[in-house]
Amino acid sequence: MLKIIQLDRKGARLVNREPFLLPDKLQFDFDNIGYDLISAFITLKNGEKTEHCKLTRPFTVSDSVLFAGRLSVQIDIYSNGNIVKSFFLPPLEIVETDKGVEVFDILNEYEKKLQDQEQRIVALEEKHKFLK
């Protein structure tokens, strides 16, 4: 499965943030706005396991970091041996479920919960106004 990561001035995010079942092979490609990824490296960390690799397009995620836990992804762009830009993807939660191994964009899940809470508050405010 190929997942697209958008890199822009705001940071890095999955283009499609919906939860997905972990396939046999997980690959990342990059939709970058103005960044040269020729000299970029990617660091993947899940628990105590860390992989640091030259960024390829598409990039195949090593099975060694694809286990239940929280996967962190960092992309560093180098110039003359120095990091000139770093991108941090919101953590991906990898969970074993009855459907299989699912992957969730943590920030997207928090945004959904916040939106639900905001809707509940508005509904309570409307109910309170009605009762007055």
C-alpha positions in Angstrom: 0.0 0.0 0.0 1.3 3.4 -1.0 0.5 6.3 1.4 1.3 9.9 0.4 2.9 12.2 2.9 2.5 15.9 2.1 5.5 18.1 3.0 4.9 21.8 3.2 5.8 24.8 5.3 3.3 23.7 8.0 5.0 20.3 8.4 4.2 16.7 7.3 0.8 15.0 7.2 -0.7 12.0 5.5 -2.8 13.0 2.6 -5.4 10.4 3.5 -5.7 10.4 7.3 -8.3 7.7 7.6 -7.4 4.5 9.5 -6.2 1.7 7.3 -5.3 -2.0 7.6 -1.6 -2.6 7.6 -0.7 -4.3 4.3 2.1 -6.8 3.5 4.2 -3.9 2.3 3.8 -0.2 3.4 5.3 2.4 1.2 5.5 6.2 1.5 5.8 8.7 -1.3 6.0 12.4 -0.9 4.0 15.3 -2.2 6.5 18.1 -1.5 6.1 21.8 -2.2 9.5 23.2 -3.1 11.8 20.8 -1.2 14.6 18.9 -2.8 14.5 15.4 -1.3 17.7 14.2 -3.1 19.8 14.5 0.1 17.0 13.6 2.6 17.0 10.8 5.2 14.1 9.3 7.1 14.1 8.1 10.6 11.4 5.7 11.8 11.0 4.8 15.5 8.6 2.4 17.2 9.4 1.5 20.8 13.1 0.8 21.2 13.5 0.0 17.4 14.9 2.8 15.2 15.6 2.8 11.5 17.6 5.6 9.8 17.8 5.4 6.1 18.4 7.4 2.9 15.0 8.5 1.6 14.0 6.8 -1.6 10.8 7.4 -3.6 8.8 5.5 -3.0 10.2 4.5 0.5 9.4 1.0 1.7 8.9 0.9 5.5 11.0 -1.9 7.1 9.0 -4.6 8.8 11.2 -4.2 11.8 9.2 -1.1 12.9 5.8 -2.3 11.8 4.5 -3.8 15.1 1.8 -2.7 17.6 2.9 0.6 19.1 3.5 4.2 18.1 5.4 4.8 14.9 7.2 8.1 14.7 8.5 9.4 11.3 11.0 12.2 10.8 12.4 13.4 7.5 15.6 15.5 7.5 16.8 17.4 4.5 20.6 17.8 4.3 22.8 20.4 2.5 26.6 20.3 2.8 26.3 17.7 5.6 24.0 19.9 7.7 20.2 19.5 8.4 18.5 22.4 6.8 14.9 21.3 7.3 13.1 18.6 9.4 9.6 17.3 9.1 7.8 15.4 11.8 4.8 13.3 10.8 2.2 13.0 13.5 2.6 9.6 15.2 0.9 6.6 13.6 -0.7 4.3 16.2 -0.4 0.6 15.1 -3.0 -1.5 16.9 -3.9 -5.2 16.6 -7.7 -5.5 16.2 -10.1 -8.3 15.2 -9.9 -6.9 11.7 -6.1 -7.2 11.5 -3.4 -4.7 12.2 -4.8 -1.2 11.9 -2.9 2.1 11.6 -4.3 5.4 12.9 -3.1 8.9 12.4 -3.0 10.0 16.1 -3.5 13.7 15.4 -6.5 13.0 13.1 -8.1 10.9 15.9 -7.6 13.7 18.4 -9.1 16.2 15.9 -12.2 14.0 15.5 -12.6 13.7 19.3 -12.2 17.5 19.7 -14.8 18.1 17.0 -17.2 15.6 18.7 -16.8 17.5 22.0 -17.4 20.9 20.4 -20.6 19.5 18.9 -21.7 18.3 22.3 -21.0 21.7 23.9 -23.0 23.5 21.2 -25.9 21.1 21.7 -25.8 21.6 25.5 -25.7 25.4 25.0 -28.7 25.2 22.7 -30.6 23.0 25.2 -29.7 25.4 28.0 -31.0 28.4 26.1 -34.2 26.5 25.4 -34.7 25.7 29.1 -34.3 29.4 30.1 
